[in-house]
Amino acid sequence: MSADDESEFIEVEVWWGSYRVPRNSLMGKSLASWDPEADRREQVESGRMTWSLGRLADLLWMLVPESREFIVEAAEDRLGAALRSGSFLLPVGEWSMAVRMNTHLIERQVSAESPDLDLLTRCLGVIRRLIVEDTGDFFWDMFEMEVFSRLGTGEHLRLVERLDPELARVRRAIAARGR
């Protein structure tokens, strides 16, 4: 192959690897300037994945990898239901995702002898972000009922407040407004 032939190919990076493709091919033209890290950062900042599973599931998937197993189960449930009913696909239910997050991650950690404080902090950060970005009461109501009311008012709630003081402040401010 001559040097001229070599210039007809480019290296493209995609999240699953690097490939050498013809420069003028569809893949070469469309992916030549794609930056997977910039794409990932943009998705995390927006809180939405390209293939969205719903706000909570998207953020958990991106920021709390420990949640991925139960997110896959929830997505499989949605896919199966759509297949059986002949309906269109819907995102994973926010409320069921909050219940799964609480039972699989938060409750287990706050009850553990040696809780994974990093995992808890990331979960609480997701909760705070959704409550702050929510223009209505949906996420506030959901997390108050499915997470905070189940933690009670004792040591578990104090641990949450210590790990994410900003979330504690936001919760107090919203409660003071009577939301």
C-alpha positions as CSV (number, residue, x, y, z in Angstrom):
1,M,0.0,0.0,0.0
2,S,1.4,3.4,-0.9
3,A,1.5,6.5,1.2
4,D,-1.3,7.9,-1.0
5,D,-3.5,4.9,-0.2
6,E,-2.8,5.4,3.5
7,S,-4.2,8.9,3.4
8,E,-7.6,7.5,2.3
9,F,-8.1,6.0,5.8
10,I,-8.6,7.6,9.2
11,E,-8.7,6.3,12.8
12,V,-12.0,6.9,14.5
13,E,-12.7,6.5,18.2
14,V,-15.9,5.1,19.5
15,W,-16.7,4.1,23.1
16,W,-16.1,0.4,22.4
17,G,-12.8,0.9,20.6
18,S,-10.8,2.5,17.8
19,Y,-11.2,1.6,14.2
20,R,-9.4,2.4,10.9
21,V,-12.0,3.3,8.3
22,P,-12.1,4.8,4.8
23,R,-12.0,8.6,5.2
24,N,-15.0,9.1,2.8
25,S,-17.2,6.4,4.2
26,L,-20.3,7.1,6.2
27,M,-18.6,6.0,9.4
28,G,-15.5,8.0,8.6
29,K,-17.4,11.2,7.8
30,S,-19.8,10.9,10.8
31,L,-17.3,9.9,13.5
32,A,-14.1,11.6,12.5
33,S,-14.7,14.5,14.8
34,W,-16.7,12.7,17.5
35,D,-15.1,13.0,20.9
36,P,-16.5,10.2,23.2
37,E,-15.3,11.9,26.4
38,A,-16.9,15.2,25.5
39,D,-20.1,13.3,24.6
40,R,-20.0,11.5,28.0
41,R,-19.4,14.8,29.8
42,E,-22.3,16.5,28.0
43,Q,-24.7,13.6,28.9
44,V,-23.7,13.7,32.6
45,E,-24.1,17.5,32.7
46,S,-27.5,17.4,31.0
47,G,-28.6,14.4,33.1
48,R,-29.8,12.6,30.0
49,M,-28.3,9.7,28.2
50,T,-28.6,9.5,24.4
51,W,-30.9,6.5,25.0
52,S,-32.9,7.8,27.9
53,L,-34.3,5.4,30.5
54,G,-35.9,8.3,32.5
55,R,-34.3,11.1,34.5
56,L,-33.5,9.0,37.7
57,A,-32.4,5.9,35.8
58,D,-30.1,8.0,33.5
59,L,-28.4,9.7,36.4
60,L,-28.0,6.5,38.4
61,W,-26.6,4.7,35.4
62,M,-24.1,7.5,34.7
63,L,-23.1,8.4,38.3
64,V,-23.8,5.3,40.4
65,P,-22.7,2.2,38.4
66,E,-23.7,0.0,41.3
67,S,-27.3,0.6,40.2
68,R,-26.9,-0.8,36.8
69,E,-28.1,-4.3,37.6
70,F,-31.5,-3.3,38.9
71,I,-31.8,-0.7,36.1
72,V,-31.3,-3.5,33.6
73,E,-34.0,-5.5,35.3
74,A,-36.4,-2.6,35.2
75,A,-35.6,-1.9,31.5
76,E,-36.2,-5.6,30.7
77,D,-39.5,-5.4,32.5
78,R,-40.5,-2.4,30.3
79,L,-39.3,-4.1,27.1
80,G,-41.2,-7.3,28.0
81,A,-44.4,-5.4,28.8
82,A,-44.2,-3.4,25.5
83,L,-43.6,-6.6,23.6
84,R,-46.5,-8.5,25.2
85,S,-48.9,-5.6,24.8
86,G,-47.8,-4.4,21.4
87,S,-47.3,-0.9,22.7
88,F,-44.5,1.6,22.3
89,L,-41.5,1.7,24.7
90,L,-41.7,3.9,27.7
91,P,-38.9,5.0,30.0
92,V,-38.3,3.1,33.2
93,G,-40.8,4.3,35.8
94,E,-39.3,7.0,38.1
95,W,-41.2,5.9,41.1
96,S,-40.2,2.2,40.8
97,M,-36.6,3.3,40.2
98,A,-36.7,5.4,43.5
99,V,-37.9,2.3,45.3
100,R,-35.2,0.1,43.8
101,M,-32.5,2.7,44.6
102,N,-33.7,2.9,48.2
103,T,-33.9,-0.8,48.8
104,H,-30.9,-1.9,46.8
105,L,-28.5,0.9,47.7
106,I,-29.5,3.4,50.3
107,E,-31.2,1.3,53.0
108,R,-28.5,-1.4,52.7
109,Q,-25.7,1.1,53.2
110,V,-27.2,3.1,56.1
111,S,-27.9,-0.1,57.9
112,A,-24.5,-1.6,57.2
113,E,-21.9,-1.9,60.0
114,S,-19.4,-0.2,57.6
115,P,-21.5,1.7,55.0
116,D,-19.9,2.7,51.7
117,L,-20.0,6.5,52.2
118,D,-18.9,7.2,48.7
119,L,-21.8,5.2,47.3
120,L,-24.3,6.9,49.6
121,T,-22.9,10.4,48.8
122,R,-23.3,9.7,45.0
123,C,-26.9,8.5,45.6
124,L,-27.7,11.6,47.6
125,G,-26.1,13.8,45.0
126,V,-28.5,12.3,42.4
127,I,-31.5,12.9,44.7
128,R,-30.4,16.5,45.4
129,R,-29.9,17.2,41.7
130,L,-33.3,16.0,40.7
131,I,-35.1,17.8,43.6
132,V,-33.3,21.1,42.8
133,E,-33.9,20.8,39.0
134,D,-37.5,19.8,39.3
135,T,-39.9,22.6,38.5
136,G,-42.8,20.9,40.2
137,D,-43.2,18.6,43.2
138,F,-42.8,15.2,41.5
139,F,-39.2,14.3,42.6
140,W,-39.6,16.0,46.0
141,D,-42.7,14.0,46.8
142,M,-41.2,10.8,45.4
143,F,-38.0,11.0,47.4
144,E,-39.7,12.2,50.6
145,M,-42.0,9.1,50.5
146,E,-39.7,6.5,49.1
147,V,-36.4,7.4,50.7
148,F,-36.5,9.9,53.6
149,S,-39.7,8.8,55.3
150,R,-38.3,5.3,55.3
151,L,-35.0,6.4,56.9
152,G,-36.9,7.9,59.9
153,T,-35.6,10.7,62.0
154,G,-32.7,9.0,63.9
155,E,-29.2,8.1,63.1
156,H,-29.8,7.1,59.5
157,L,-31.2,10.5,58.6
158,R,-28.4,12.2,60.5
159,L,-25.9,10.2,58.4
160,V,-27.6,11.5,55.2
161,E,-27.5,15.0,56.5
162,R,-23.8,14.7,57.4
163,L,-22.9,13.2,53.9
164,D,-24.9,15.8,51.9
165,P,-25.4,19.0,54.0
166,E,-26.7,20.8,50.8
167,L,-29.4,18.3,50.4
168,A,-30.4,18.7,54.0
169,R,-30.5,22.5,53.5
170,V,-32.7,22.1,50.4
171,R,-35.1,19.7,52.1
172,R,-35.5,22.1,55.1
173,A,-36.1,25.1,52.7
174,I,-38.7,23.2,50.7
175,A,-40.4,21.9,53.8
176,A,-40.5,25.5,55.2
177,R,-42.3,26.7,52.1
178,G,-44.9,24.0,52.7
179,R,-44.2,22.3,49.4
